[in-house]
């Protein structure tokens, strides 16, 4: 599937990535699902949310930093804390 860059304005980039890079909150657990990531052999997170985060960052030409959480509830609870975009 071909990828297309997102044509973001400076304002849109600032809203999506106020620090200049995309911070994606991901839940890491023992089994992968549509929401949960698991660890690969090298210890890095693998899963749908990681793949989607990478794709969004690539299309928006932003550096990606994954922010790991132990639960989806923790992601929601931290939504207003600025720890992920």
N, C-alpha and C positions, 0 to 999 in steps of 0.2 A: 504494500500500500504506500503510495507516495505521501510524503509529509509536506505540509505547507506551513510557511512561517506565519505567525500571527502578526498582523500589522498593528501594533499597539502604539498609541500616542504616549508621550512622556508622562502625562497625567495618569493614564491607565497603568503604565509600568510602575509608577510610584505607588499606586493603590494596590496592585498585585504583589509587589515586592518592595516595600518601603525601605529596606536595607540594601537594595540593589541586587538581591538574589532571592530566589524562591525558597521559603521554609515550608516543607510539607510534613504535616503531622501524620504519622503512621502507627498503627497498632501492631505490635509484634508478639506472636504467641507460638504455641507448639504446632499448630496446623494452619495451613493457608486456606483462605476463603476469599470471597469477593471483597471483604473488608480487612481481614487479618493477613499479615505477612508472617512468614516463617524465616528462619535463618538458613542460609545456604552453607555448604561445607566450609567456606572460609569465614563464616560468622556474619556475613553481610545480609541485610534483609532482602527477601525475594517475595514477589507477589504482584497482584493486579494493581494495588495502590502505588507500589513502587514504580511499576511500568508506566502507569498513567502520569505520575508526578514527573518522571523523566521526560515523557513525551511533551507535556505542557511546558516544562522548562526549556526543552530544546526548541520547540516551535516559537516560544516567546524570546528566545535567545537570552535566557537567564541561567545563571549558575544555580544548581540545586543543592540544598542541604536538607537531609532527612532528619526529622525530629521524632525519636522513638518514644512510644508510650506503651504501658502495660495493658491498657484497656481503651476501648472506644469511649467509655465514659470519661476517662481522664483527658482525652482529646477535646471532648465537648466542654468539660469543666475549665479547660485552659483557653478557650476560644477568645476571651477578652483580655488575655494576659500578654499578647504579643509574642508568644514563643513559637508560633507558626503563622504562616500567612493564610 
